[in-house]
Amino acid sequence: MSDAVRGASGSAEGPFVTSGTAVLLERRYRILVTGYSISSYGTFLNLVALNLYVYAVTGRALAVGAFLAVRFAAGFAAGLVAGPVLARWSAKGVMLWTNLGQAAALVLLVAAPHGLRPAALFTVSALVGGAGTLFMVALRSSIPHMVGDGRHTWANSLMVSGRSMAMVAGFASSGVVVSLLGYSAAFLVDMATFLVCALTVALLPLTLGPTGRDTGQAAQDDPADGAADSGADSGAAAGKQRFSAAITALAAAPVLGLMVALRGVDALGSSSHNAALPVYSTRLDAHDPAVFVSVFWCVWALGNVLVQQALRQYTRRTERTVGALGFGLGTIAMSATFILAFAGFPWAATVPIALLAGAADGLTEVSYTSHLQTLPTTLRGHAFGLSATVENLGFGLGMIAVAAALDAFSPLSVVGVSHGVAIVLALVFLAQVVRHHGAGAEAVAEAASRQKEREDDAGPARGGHRDGAEISGR
Protein backbone atom coordinates (compact mmCIF):
# COMPACT_ATOMS: atom_id res chain seq x y z
CA MET A 1 0.00 0.00 0.00
CA SER A 2 1.38 3.40 -0.91
CA ASP A 3 1.86 6.16 1.63
CA ALA A 4 -0.82 8.28 0.03
CA VAL A 5 -3.35 5.46 0.06
CA ARG A 6 -2.44 4.62 3.65
CA GLY A 7 -3.06 8.22 4.72
CA ALA A 8 -6.34 8.44 2.83
CA SER A 9 -7.66 5.28 4.39
CA GLY A 10 -7.51 6.80 7.81
CA SER A 11 -4.65 4.79 9.21
CA ALA A 12 -1.88 6.98 10.44
CA GLU A 13 0.13 4.49 12.39
CA GLY A 14 3.61 3.26 11.73
CA PRO A 15 6.67 4.76 10.07
CA PHE A 16 5.13 4.86 6.56
CA VAL A 17 3.32 8.21 6.92
CA THR A 18 4.93 10.79 4.63
CA SER A 19 5.38 14.41 5.58
CA GLY A 20 2.62 15.41 3.15
CA THR A 21 0.23 12.90 4.68
CA ALA A 22 1.16 14.08 8.17
CA VAL A 23 0.33 17.66 7.22
CA LEU A 24 -3.03 16.55 5.83
CA LEU A 25 -3.82 14.53 8.95
CA GLU A 26 -2.87 17.48 11.13
CA ARG A 27 -5.11 19.85 9.15
CA ARG A 28 -8.07 17.50 9.42
CA TYR A 29 -7.52 17.05 13.13
CA ARG A 30 -7.37 20.81 13.63
CA ILE A 31 -10.75 21.09 11.93
CA LEU A 32 -12.17 18.49 14.32
CA VAL A 33 -10.68 20.26 17.34
CA THR A 34 -12.25 23.50 16.13
CA GLY A 35 -15.64 21.82 16.02
CA TYR A 36 -15.06 20.24 19.43
CA SER A 37 -14.04 23.60 20.91
CA ILE A 38 -17.19 25.24 19.54
CA SER A 39 -19.35 22.51 21.04
CA SER A 40 -17.43 22.87 24.33
CA TYR A 41 -18.32 26.56 24.35
CA GLY A 42 -21.97 25.57 24.04
CA THR A 43 -21.57 22.97 26.78
CA PHE A 44 -20.15 25.45 29.30
CA LEU A 45 -22.68 28.09 28.29
CA ASN A 46 -25.44 25.57 28.83
CA LEU A 47 -24.00 24.34 32.11
CA VAL A 48 -24.81 27.74 33.60
CA ALA A 49 -28.05 28.26 31.65
CA LEU A 50 -29.50 24.83 32.44
CA ASN A 51 -28.75 25.05 36.15
CA LEU A 52 -30.43 28.46 36.35
CA TYR A 53 -33.33 27.19 34.26
CA VAL A 54 -33.87 24.17 36.51
CA TYR A 55 -34.18 26.47 39.50
CA ALA A 56 -36.48 28.86 37.59
CA VAL A 57 -38.80 26.04 36.53
CA THR A 58 -38.89 24.08 39.80
CA GLY A 59 -38.14 26.79 42.36
CA ARG A 60 -36.15 24.30 44.43
CA ALA A 61 -32.40 24.16 45.01
CA LEU A 62 -32.71 20.41 45.58
CA ALA A 63 -33.82 20.05 41.96
CA VAL A 64 -30.54 21.58 40.80
CA GLY A 65 -28.61 18.96 42.75
CA ALA A 66 -30.82 16.19 41.39
CA PHE A 67 -30.31 17.53 37.86
CA LEU A 68 -26.52 17.33 38.23
CA ALA A 69 -26.80 13.90 39.86
CA VAL A 70 -28.72 12.57 36.85
CA ARG A 71 -26.11 14.00 34.52
CA PHE A 72 -23.20 12.38 36.33
CA ALA A 73 -25.08 9.09 36.75
CA ALA A 74 -25.65 8.98 33.00
CA GLY A 75 -21.97 9.69 32.43
CA PHE A 76 -21.08 6.91 34.85
CA ALA A 77 -23.30 4.43 32.99
CA ALA A 78 -21.97 5.56 29.62
CA GLY A 79 -18.43 4.92 30.78
CA LEU A 80 -19.35 1.33 31.62
CA VAL A 81 -20.71 0.63 28.13
CA ALA A 82 -18.25 2.77 26.15
CA GLY A 83 -15.81 -0.09 25.56
CA PRO A 84 -18.44 -2.50 24.19
CA VAL A 85 -20.00 0.31 22.11
CA LEU A 86 -16.66 1.13 20.48
CA ALA A 87 -16.02 -2.58 19.96
CA ARG A 88 -19.19 -2.78 17.84
CA TRP A 89 -19.47 0.63 16.15
CA SER A 90 -16.92 2.97 14.63
CA ALA A 91 -15.50 5.88 16.61
CA LYS A 92 -16.57 8.27 13.88
CA GLY A 93 -20.15 7.03 14.05
CA VAL A 94 -20.22 7.33 17.85
CA MET A 95 -18.87 10.89 17.74
CA LEU A 96 -21.34 11.88 15.02
CA TRP A 97 -24.48 10.48 16.62
CA THR A 98 -23.67 11.66 20.13
CA ASN A 99 -23.48 15.23 18.83
CA LEU A 100 -26.69 14.87 16.84
CA GLY A 101 -28.41 13.30 19.86
CA GLN A 102 -27.48 16.17 22.15
CA ALA A 103 -28.66 18.70 19.56
CA ALA A 104 -32.00 16.87 19.23
CA ALA A 105 -32.44 16.77 23.02
CA LEU A 106 -32.08 20.56 23.22
CA VAL A 107 -34.65 21.04 20.45
CA LEU A 108 -37.08 18.87 22.40
CA LEU A 109 -36.45 20.95 25.52
CA VAL A 110 -37.22 24.20 23.73
CA ALA A 111 -40.33 22.72 22.09
CA ALA A 112 -41.65 20.99 25.24
CA PRO A 113 -44.94 22.36 26.68
CA HIS A 114 -44.61 24.18 29.99
CA GLY A 115 -46.11 21.33 31.98
CA LEU A 116 -43.57 18.87 30.60
CA ARG A 117 -40.53 21.08 31.12
CA PRO A 118 -39.33 19.39 34.37
CA ALA A 119 -39.43 15.94 32.77
CA ALA A 120 -37.75 17.29 29.63
CA LEU A 121 -34.99 18.87 31.72
CA PHE A 122 -34.06 15.60 33.38
CA THR A 123 -34.23 13.78 30.04
CA VAL A 124 -31.82 16.32 28.57
CA SER A 125 -29.57 15.95 31.61
CA ALA A 126 -29.33 12.18 31.08
CA LEU A 127 -28.79 12.45 27.32
CA VAL A 128 -26.15 15.18 27.59
CA GLY A 129 -24.30 13.36 30.38
CA GLY A 130 -24.28 9.99 28.62
CA ALA A 131 -23.66 11.22 25.09
CA GLY A 132 -20.93 13.62 26.21
CA THR A 133 -19.04 10.80 27.92
CA LEU A 134 -19.35 8.50 24.90
CA PHE A 135 -18.10 11.27 22.61
CA MET A 136 -15.02 11.94 24.74
CA VAL A 137 -14.15 8.24 25.04
CA ALA A 138 -14.47 7.81 21.26
CA LEU A 139 -12.40 10.94 20.58
CA ARG A 140 -9.58 10.16 22.99
CA SER A 141 -9.30 6.51 22.05
CA SER A 142 -9.16 7.24 18.29
CA ILE A 143 -6.68 10.16 18.38
CA PRO A 144 -3.65 7.92 17.66
CA HIS A 145 -5.30 6.87 14.39
CA MET A 146 -6.21 10.42 13.44
CA VAL A 147 -2.82 12.08 13.84
CA GLY A 148 -0.27 9.29 13.52
CA ASP A 149 2.15 7.49 15.77
CA GLY A 150 4.11 9.70 18.18
CA ARG A 151 1.76 12.68 17.87
CA HIS A 152 -0.42 11.91 20.89
CA THR A 153 0.89 14.67 23.12
CA TRP A 154 0.56 17.34 20.44
CA ALA A 155 -3.00 16.25 19.63
CA ASN A 156 -4.09 16.04 23.27
CA SER A 157 -2.52 19.39 24.03
CA LEU A 158 -4.36 21.05 21.15
CA MET A 159 -7.64 19.52 22.30
CA VAL A 160 -7.19 20.66 25.91
CA SER A 161 -6.22 24.18 24.78
CA GLY A 162 -9.37 24.50 22.71
CA ARG A 163 -11.56 23.27 25.54
CA SER A 164 -9.94 25.62 28.07
CA MET A 165 -10.58 28.68 25.92
CA ALA A 166 -14.11 27.48 25.23
CA MET A 167 -14.74 27.11 28.95
CA VAL A 168 -13.75 30.70 29.65
CA ALA A 169 -15.83 32.00 26.74
CA GLY A 170 -18.82 29.91 27.76
CA PHE A 171 -18.77 30.92 31.41
CA ALA A 172 -18.05 34.56 30.59
CA SER A 173 -20.87 34.91 28.06
CA SER A 174 -23.52 32.81 29.78
CA GLY A 175 -24.86 35.66 31.90
CA VAL A 176 -25.05 38.00 28.92
CA VAL A 177 -26.74 35.45 26.64
CA VAL A 178 -29.31 34.41 29.25
CA SER A 179 -30.11 37.93 30.42
CA LEU A 180 -30.35 39.48 26.95
CA LEU A 181 -31.68 36.59 24.84
CA GLY A 182 -33.33 34.25 27.33
CA TYR A 183 -33.05 30.57 28.12
CA SER A 184 -34.45 29.28 24.83
CA ALA A 185 -31.87 31.25 22.88
CA ALA A 186 -29.07 29.82 25.03
CA PHE A 187 -30.34 26.29 24.39
CA LEU A 188 -30.56 26.91 20.63
CA VAL A 189 -27.03 28.32 20.60
CA ASP A 190 -25.83 25.16 22.30
CA MET A 191 -27.78 23.05 19.79
CA ALA A 192 -26.04 24.89 16.94
CA THR A 193 -22.61 24.21 18.45
CA PHE A 194 -23.33 20.48 18.57
CA LEU A 195 -24.37 20.55 14.91
CA VAL A 196 -21.12 22.32 14.00
CA CYS A 197 -19.14 19.64 15.82
CA ALA A 198 -21.16 16.90 14.10
CA LEU A 199 -20.33 18.50 10.74
CA THR A 200 -16.58 18.48 11.45
CA VAL A 201 -16.83 14.82 12.44
CA ALA A 202 -18.77 13.99 9.27
CA LEU A 203 -16.07 15.66 7.15
CA LEU A 204 -13.36 13.40 8.55
CA PRO A 205 -12.35 10.87 5.86
CA LEU A 206 -12.13 8.10 8.43
CA THR A 207 -13.05 4.51 7.68
CA LEU A 208 -12.26 3.35 11.18
CA GLY A 209 -13.73 0.08 12.31
CA PRO A 210 -14.44 -1.06 15.88
CA THR A 211 -12.15 0.29 18.63
CA GLY A 212 -10.49 2.66 16.19
CA ARG A 213 -8.89 0.02 13.98
CA ASP A 214 -8.92 0.10 10.21
CA THR A 215 -11.84 -1.84 8.79
CA GLY A 216 -10.72 -5.19 7.49
CA GLN A 217 -7.39 -5.20 9.34
CA ALA A 218 -8.49 -6.47 12.74
CA ALA A 219 -8.10 -10.14 11.93
CA GLN A 220 -4.70 -9.57 10.35
CA ASP A 221 -3.32 -7.44 13.17
CA ASP A 222 -4.55 -9.52 16.06
CA PRO A 223 -5.92 -13.04 15.55
CA ALA A 224 -7.43 -12.96 19.01
CA ASP A 225 -9.68 -10.11 17.95
CA GLY A 226 -11.48 -12.32 15.48
CA ALA A 227 -12.29 -14.81 18.22
CA ALA A 228 -13.44 -11.95 20.42
CA ASP A 229 -15.76 -10.61 17.72
CA SER A 230 -17.30 -14.00 17.05
CA GLY A 231 -17.83 -14.61 20.75
CA ALA A 232 -19.46 -11.21 21.21
CA ASP A 233 -22.65 -12.44 19.63
CA SER A 234 -23.50 -14.75 22.50
CA GLY A 235 -25.07 -12.96 25.46
CA ALA A 236 -23.36 -14.38 28.56
CA ALA A 237 -20.07 -14.95 26.78
CA ALA A 238 -20.11 -11.39 25.46
CA GLY A 239 -20.65 -9.92 28.91
CA LYS A 240 -17.84 -12.01 30.40
CA GLN A 241 -15.53 -11.17 27.51
CA ARG A 242 -16.14 -7.44 27.87
CA PHE A 243 -15.58 -7.59 31.61
CA SER A 244 -12.32 -9.46 31.04
CA ALA A 245 -11.24 -6.89 28.46
CA ALA A 246 -11.92 -4.08 30.91
CA ILE A 247 -9.88 -5.80 33.64
CA THR A 248 -7.11 -6.53 31.14
CA ALA A 249 -7.07 -2.85 30.19
CA LEU A 250 -6.33 -1.92 33.79
CA ALA A 251 -3.52 -4.47 34.04
CA ALA A 252 -2.06 -3.90 30.57
CA ALA A 253 0.17 -0.93 31.41
CA PRO A 254 2.40 -0.37 34.45
CA VAL A 255 0.57 1.13 37.46
CA LEU A 256 -2.42 1.89 35.21
CA GLY A 257 -4.95 0.76 37.83
CA LEU A 258 -3.49 3.15 40.40
CA MET A 259 -3.34 5.86 37.76
CA VAL A 260 -7.07 5.54 37.03
CA ALA A 261 -7.83 5.49 40.75
CA LEU A 262 -5.81 8.68 41.21
CA ARG A 263 -7.79 10.25 38.39
CA GLY A 264 -11.01 9.42 40.25
CA VAL A 265 -9.72 10.98 43.48
CA ASP A 266 -8.57 13.98 41.45
CA ALA A 267 -12.14 14.31 40.15
CA LEU A 268 -13.38 14.33 43.74
CA GLY A 269 -10.93 17.15 44.47
CA SER A 270 -12.19 19.01 41.40
CA SER A 271 -15.74 18.78 42.69
CA SER A 272 -14.60 20.40 45.94
CA HIS A 273 -13.11 23.52 44.39
CA ASN A 274 -15.96 23.82 41.86
CA ALA A 275 -18.52 23.76 44.67
CA ALA A 276 -16.47 25.90 47.05
CA LEU A 277 -15.58 28.70 44.63
CA PRO A 278 -19.03 30.38 44.69
CA VAL A 279 -19.14 30.16 48.49
CA TYR A 280 -15.62 31.52 48.88
CA SER A 281 -16.11 34.34 46.38
CA THR A 282 -19.35 35.39 48.09
CA ARG A 283 -17.52 35.66 51.41
CA LEU A 284 -14.86 37.78 49.74
CA ASP A 285 -17.33 40.17 48.10
CA ALA A 286 -21.02 39.69 48.85
CA HIS A 287 -22.00 42.57 46.54
CA ASP A 288 -20.20 41.20 43.48
CA PRO A 289 -19.31 37.54 44.07
CA ALA A 290 -18.80 36.79 40.38
CA VAL A 291 -15.56 38.80 40.21
CA PHE A 292 -13.32 36.30 41.98
CA VAL A 293 -14.81 33.29 40.17
CA SER A 294 -14.52 34.82 36.70
CA VAL A 295 -10.99 36.16 37.23
CA PHE A 296 -9.83 32.87 38.75
CA TRP A 297 -11.12 30.77 35.85
CA CYS A 298 -9.78 33.17 33.22
CA VAL A 299 -6.29 33.07 34.75
CA TRP A 300 -6.60 29.29 35.21
CA ALA A 301 -7.41 28.89 31.51
CA LEU A 302 -4.45 31.10 30.57
CA GLY A 303 -2.11 28.83 32.55
CA ASN A 304 -3.68 25.80 30.88
CA VAL A 305 -3.15 27.21 27.39
CA LEU A 306 0.43 28.29 28.15
CA VAL A 307 1.44 24.84 29.38
CA GLN A 308 -0.01 23.28 26.22
CA GLN A 309 2.28 25.49 24.14
CA ALA A 310 5.22 24.43 26.28
CA LEU A 311 4.29 20.74 25.97
CA ARG A 312 4.05 20.95 22.19
CA GLN A 313 7.48 22.59 22.03
CA TYR A 314 8.91 19.97 24.39
CA THR A 315 7.61 17.00 22.41
CA ARG A 316 8.67 18.55 19.10
CA ARG A 317 12.20 19.18 20.38
CA THR A 318 12.79 15.97 22.33
CA GLU A 319 10.26 13.57 20.72
CA ARG A 320 9.36 12.47 24.25
CA THR A 321 6.22 12.71 26.39
CA VAL A 322 5.88 13.62 30.04
CA GLY A 323 4.31 10.23 30.79
CA ALA A 324 3.14 8.80 34.09
CA LEU A 325 5.76 10.68 36.11
CA GLY A 326 4.47 14.01 34.78
CA PHE A 327 0.94 12.95 35.66
CA GLY A 328 1.83 12.27 39.28
CA LEU A 329 3.86 15.44 39.72
CA GLY A 330 1.19 17.49 37.95
CA THR A 331 -1.52 16.12 40.24
CA ILE A 332 0.44 17.14 43.33
CA ALA A 333 1.10 20.63 41.94
CA MET A 334 -2.52 21.07 40.87
CA SER A 335 -3.98 19.96 44.20
CA ALA A 336 -1.54 22.09 46.19
CA THR A 337 -2.27 25.23 44.18
CA PHE A 338 -6.03 24.75 44.45
CA ILE A 339 -5.69 24.51 48.22
CA LEU A 340 -3.62 27.70 48.26
CA ALA A 341 -6.25 29.46 46.16
CA PHE A 342 -8.64 29.31 49.14
CA ALA A 343 -6.09 30.44 51.72
CA GLY A 344 -7.12 34.11 51.59
CA PHE A 345 -4.03 35.48 49.89
CA PRO A 346 -4.19 38.92 48.22
CA TRP A 347 -4.72 39.22 44.46
CA ALA A 348 -0.97 39.58 43.84
CA ALA A 349 -0.48 36.03 45.12
CA THR A 350 -3.81 34.53 44.00
CA VAL A 351 -3.27 35.32 40.31
CA PRO A 352 0.01 33.35 39.97
CA ILE A 353 -1.53 30.56 42.07
CA ALA A 354 -4.46 30.31 39.63
CA LEU A 355 -2.01 30.40 36.72
CA LEU A 356 -0.02 27.50 38.20
CA ALA A 357 -3.23 25.57 38.93
CA GLY A 358 -4.27 25.84 35.30
CA ALA A 359 -0.82 24.82 34.07
CA ALA A 360 -0.71 21.78 36.37
CA ASP A 361 -4.26 20.80 35.40
CA GLY A 362 -3.33 20.95 31.73
CA LEU A 363 -0.21 18.87 32.33
CA THR A 364 -2.13 16.11 34.11
CA GLU A 365 -4.83 16.01 31.43
CA VAL A 366 -2.37 15.59 28.57
CA SER A 367 -0.03 13.17 30.33
CA TYR A 368 -2.92 10.99 31.52
CA THR A 369 -4.64 10.85 28.14
CA SER A 370 -1.37 10.24 26.28
CA HIS A 371 -0.48 7.38 28.65
CA LEU A 372 -3.79 5.60 28.07
CA GLN A 373 -3.43 6.07 24.32
CA THR A 374 -0.32 3.88 24.33
CA LEU A 375 -2.53 0.87 25.05
CA PRO A 376 -3.34 -1.53 22.17
CA THR A 377 -6.37 -0.55 20.12
CA THR A 378 -8.34 -3.54 21.42
CA LEU A 379 -8.01 -2.27 25.00
CA ARG A 380 -7.97 1.49 24.51
CA GLY A 381 -11.74 1.98 24.33
CA HIS A 382 -12.29 -0.14 27.45
CA ALA A 383 -9.60 1.79 29.33
CA PHE A 384 -11.07 5.18 28.47
CA GLY A 385 -14.55 3.90 29.29
CA LEU A 386 -13.42 2.73 32.72
CA SER A 387 -11.63 6.03 33.24
CA ALA A 388 -14.77 8.00 32.39
CA THR A 389 -16.79 5.87 34.80
CA VAL A 390 -14.32 6.43 37.64
CA GLU A 391 -14.09 10.18 36.94
CA ASN A 392 -17.86 10.64 36.84
CA LEU A 393 -18.23 8.60 40.03
CA GLY A 394 -15.58 10.67 41.81
CA PHE A 395 -17.01 13.99 40.69
CA GLY A 396 -20.62 13.01 41.34
CA LEU A 397 -20.02 11.63 44.83
CA GLY A 398 -17.74 14.57 45.52
CA MET A 399 -20.43 17.11 44.66
CA ILE A 400 -22.83 15.46 47.13
CA ALA A 401 -20.27 15.17 49.93
CA VAL A 402 -18.82 18.64 49.39
CA ALA A 403 -22.23 20.31 49.28
CA ALA A 404 -23.00 18.83 52.69
CA ALA A 405 -19.56 19.62 54.12
CA LEU A 406 -19.67 23.29 53.06
CA ASP A 407 -22.64 23.83 55.36
CA ALA A 408 -20.47 22.97 58.35
CA PHE A 409 -16.87 23.72 57.37
CA SER A 410 -14.95 26.48 55.64
CA PRO A 411 -14.12 26.26 51.91
CA LEU A 412 -10.41 25.99 52.76
CA SER A 413 -11.05 23.00 55.04
CA VAL A 414 -13.21 21.19 52.51
CA VAL A 415 -10.87 21.79 49.58
CA GLY A 416 -7.83 21.03 51.72
CA VAL A 417 -9.14 17.60 52.73
CA SER A 418 -10.35 16.66 49.22
CA HIS A 419 -7.20 17.70 47.43
CA GLY A 420 -5.06 16.47 50.34
CA VAL A 421 -6.30 12.94 49.69
CA ALA A 422 -5.30 13.37 46.04
CA ILE A 423 -1.81 14.50 47.07
CA VAL A 424 -1.33 11.47 49.35
CA LEU A 425 -2.44 9.03 46.63
CA ALA A 426 -0.26 10.86 44.08
CA LEU A 427 2.77 10.33 46.32
CA VAL A 428 1.96 6.61 46.49
CA PHE A 429 1.56 6.59 42.72
CA LEU A 430 4.92 8.31 42.20
CA ALA A 431 6.61 5.80 44.49
CA GLN A 432 5.20 2.96 42.36
CA VAL A 433 6.31 4.67 39.13
CA VAL A 434 9.85 5.19 40.40
CA ARG A 435 9.96 1.63 41.69
CA HIS A 436 8.78 0.28 38.34
CA HIS A 437 11.31 2.38 36.43
CA GLY A 438 14.06 1.17 38.74
CA ALA A 439 13.07 -2.46 38.22
CA GLY A 440 12.92 -1.90 34.47
CA ALA A 441 16.39 -0.34 34.41
CA GLU A 442 17.81 -3.26 36.39
CA ALA A 443 16.19 -5.73 34.00
CA VAL A 444 17.63 -3.94 30.97
CA ALA A 445 21.11 -3.82 32.55
CA GLU A 446 20.94 -7.50 33.45
CA ALA A 447 19.82 -8.46 29.94
CA ALA A 448 22.65 -6.41 28.43
CA SER A 449 25.16 -8.08 30.74
CA ARG A 450 23.95 -11.57 29.81
CA GLN A 451 24.10 -10.70 26.12
CA LYS A 452 27.69 -9.49 26.50
CA GLU A 453 28.64 -12.68 28.34
CA ARG A 454 27.14 -14.81 25.56
CA GLU A 455 29.08 -12.83 22.94
CA ASP A 456 32.33 -13.18 24.90
CA ASP A 457 31.79 -16.93 25.31
CA ALA A 458 30.94 -17.42 21.62
CA GLY A 459 34.47 -16.68 20.40
CA PRO A 460 35.49 -15.78 16.86
CA ALA A 461 34.28 -19.05 15.32
CA ARG A 462 30.72 -18.36 16.52
CA GLY A 463 30.70 -14.67 15.81
CA GLY A 464 31.78 -13.35 19.21
CA HIS A 465 34.46 -10.99 17.82
CA ARG A 466 34.04 -11.08 14.06
CA ASP A 467 35.65 -8.42 11.94
CA GLY A 468 34.18 -6.84 8.85
CA ALA A 469 35.56 -9.41 6.42
CA GLU A 470 34.09 -12.33 8.31
CA ILE A 471 30.69 -10.70 8.48
CA SER A 472 30.57 -9.74 4.84
CA GLY A 473 31.79 -13.10 3.67
CA ARG A 474 29.20 -15.06 5.60
Residue pairs with C-beta under 8 A, 6 or more apart in sequence:
1 9
3 16
3 17
3 18
3 21
4 18
4 20
4 21
6 16
6 17
6 21
7 17
7 18
7 20
7 21
7 24
7 25
8 205
9 207
9 214
10 145
10 205
10 206
10 207
10 208
10 214
11 145
11 214
11 217
12 21
12 22
12 25
12 144
12 145
12 146
12 147
12 148
12 149
12 151
13 144
13 145
13 148
13 149
14 149
15 149
17 25
17 148
17 149
22 148
22 151
25 146
25 147
25 148
26 147
26 151
28 146
28 203
28 204
28 205
29 143
29 146
29 147
29 155
29 158
30 158
31 200
31 203
31 204
32 146
32 200
32 201
32 204
33 158
33 159
33 162
34 162
34 200
35 196
35 197
35 198
35 199
35 200
35 201
36 139
36 159
36 162
36 163
36 197
36 200
37 162
37 163
37 165
37 166
38 166
38 193
38 196
38 197
39 99
39 193
39 194
39 196
39 197
40 162
40 163
40 166
40 167
40 170
41 166
41 169
41 170
41 193
42 170
42 189
42 190
42 191
42 192
42 193
42 194
43 128
43 132
43 166
43 170
43 190
43 193
44 166
44 167
44 169
44 170
44 171
44 174
45 170
45 171
45 173
45 174
45 177
45 186
45 189
45 190
46 106
46 128
46 170
46 186
46 187
46 190
47 170
47 174
48 170
48 171
48 174
48 175
48 178
49 174
49 177
49 178
49 183
49 186
49 187
49 190
50 67
50 121
50 124
50 125
50 187
51 64
51 67
51 68
52 178
52 183
53 121
53 183
54 63
54 64
54 67
54 121
55 61
55 63
55 64
56 183
57 63
57 117
57 118
57 121
58 118
63 118
65 399
65 400
65 403
66 122
67 121
67 122
67 125
68 125
68 396
68 399
69 396
69 399
69 400
70 122
70 125
70 126
70 129
71 125
71 126
71 128
71 129
72 129
72 392
72 393
72 395
72 396
72 399
73 126
73 129
73 392
73 396
74 125
74 126
74 127
74 128
74 129
74 130
74 133
75 129
75 130
75 132
75 133
75 388
75 392
75 396
76 389
76 392
76 393
76 396
77 130
78 129
78 130
78 131
78 133
78 134
78 137
78 388
79 133
79 137
79 385
79 386
79 387
79 388
79 389
79 390
79 391
79 392
80 385
80 389
81 385
82 133
82 134
82 137
82 138
82 381
82 382
82 384
82 385
82 388
83 242
83 245
83 246
83 249
83 381
83 382
83 383
83 384
83 385
83 386
84 238
84 242
85 94
85 134
85 381
86 94
86 137
86 138
86 141
86 210
86 211
86 212
86 381
86 385
87 210
87 211
87 228
87 229
87 232
87 242
87 245
87 381
87 382
88 210
88 232
89 210
90 206
90 208
90 209
90 210
90 215
91 138
91 139
91 141
91 142
91 145
91 206
91 208
91 211
91 212
92 142
92 201
92 204
92 206
92 208
94 134
94 135
94 138
95 135
95 138
95 139
95 201
96 198
96 201
96 202
98 131
98 132
98 134
98 135
98 138
99 131
99 135
99 194
99 195
99 197
99 198
99 201
100 194
100 195
100 198
101 127
101 131
102 127
102 128
102 131
102 132
102 191
102 194
103 191
103 192
103 194
103 195
103 198
105 123
105 124
105 127
105 128
105 131
106 124
106 187
106 188
106 190
106 191
106 194
107 191
108 120
108 123
108 124
109 117
109 120
109 121
109 123
109 124
109 187
110 184
110 187
110 188
110 191
112 119
112 120
129 392
133 388
133 392
136 384
136 388
137 381
137 384
137 385
137 388
138 381
139 159
140 156
140 369
140 372
140 373
140 384
141 211
141 212
141 373
141 380
141 381
141 383
141 384
142 206
142 208
142 212
143 152
143 155
143 156
143 159
143 369
143 373
144 151
144 152
144 212
144 373
144 377
144 380
145 206
145 208
145 212
145 213
145 214
145 377
146 155
146 204
146 206
147 154
147 155
150 319
152 321
152 369
152 370
152 373
152 374
153 311
153 312
153 315
153 321
153 322
153 366
153 370
154 312
154 315
154 316
156 365
156 366
156 369
156 370
156 373
157 308
157 311
157 312
157 362
157 366
158 308
158 312
160 304
160 308
160 362
160 365
160 366
161 304
161 305
161 308
161 309
161 362
164 301
164 304
164 305
164 308
164 358
164 362
165 301
165 305
167 297
167 301
168 297
168 298
168 301
171 294
171 297
172 294
172 298
174 186
175 290
177 185
177 186
177 189
178 186
207 214
207 215
208 214
208 215
209 215
209 216
209 217
209 218
210 218
210 229
211 377
211 378
211 380
211 381
212 377
212 380
212 381
213 221
213 225
213 377
213 378
218 225
218 226
218 229
219 225
219 226
222 376
222 378
224 378
225 378
228 241
228 245
228 378
231 237
231 238
231 241
232 238
232 241
232 242
242 382
245 378
245 379
245 382
246 382
246 385
246 386
248 379
248 382
249 256
249 375
249 379
249 380
249 382
249 383
249 386
250 256
250 257
250 260
250 383
250 386
251 257
252 375
252 376
252 379
252 383
253 371
253 372
253 374
253 375
254 324
254 433
254 436
255 324
255 429
255 432
255 433
255 436
256 371
256 372
256 383
258 425
258 428
258 429
258 432
259 324
259 327
259 368
259 371
259 429
260 383
260 386
260 387
260 390
261 390
261 425
262 327
262 328
262 331
262 422
262 425
262 426
262 429
263 368
263 387
263 390
263 391
263 394
264 390
264 391
264 393
264 394
265 394
265 421
265 422
265 425
266 331
266 334
266 335
266 364
266 394
266 422
267 390
267 391
267 392
267 393
267 394
267 395
267 398
268 394
268 395
268 397
268 398
268 401
268 418
268 421
268 422
269 335
269 338
269 398
269 415
269 418
269 419
269 421
269 422
270 395
270 398
271 394
271 395
271 396
271 397
271 398
271 399
271 402
271 418
272 398
272 402
272 414
272 415
272 417
272 418
272 419
273 338
273 341
273 342
273 415
273 418
273 419
274 399
275 398
275 399
275 402
275 403
275 406
275 414
276 342
276 402
276 406
276 411
276 414
276 415
277 292
277 293
277 296
277 411
278 289
278 293
279 406
279 411
280 292
280 342
280 411
280 412
281 289
281 290
281 291
281 292
281 293
281 296
282 289
283 411
284 292
285 291
285 292
295 351
295 354
296 341
296 350
296 354
299 351
299 354
299 355
299 358
300 354
300 355
300 357
300 358
300 361
301 358
302 355
302 358
303 354
303 355
303 356
303 357
303 358
303 359
303 360
303 361
303 362
304 358
304 359
304 361
304 362
305 358
305 362
306 355
306 358
306 359
307 358
307 359
307 360
307 362
307 363
308 362
308 366
311 322
311 362
311 363
311 366
314 320
314 322
315 321
321 367
321 370
321 371
322 330
322 363
322 366
322 367
322 370
323 367
323 370
323 371
324 367
324 371
324 429
324 433
325 430
325 433
325 434
325 437
326 363
326 364
326 367
327 363
327 364
327 367
327 368
327 371
327 429
328 426
328 429
328 430
328 433
329 363
329 430
330 360
330 361
330 363
330 364
330 367
331 360
331 364
331 422
331 423
331 426
331 429
332 423
332 426
332 427
332 430
333 356
333 359
333 360
333 363
334 357
334 360
334 361
334 363
334 364
335 419
335 420
335 422
335 423
335 426
336 419
336 423
337 353
337 354
337 356
337 357
337 360
338 357
338 415
338 419
339 412
339 415
339 416
339 419
339 420
340 353
341 350
341 353
341 354
341 357
341 415
342 411
342 412
342 415
342 416
343 412
344 412
345 353
372 380
372 383
372 384
372 387
373 380
375 383
398 418
402 414
402 418
405 413
405 414
406 414
455 463
455 464
455 465
456 464
457 464
458 464
459 465
460 466
460 470
463 470
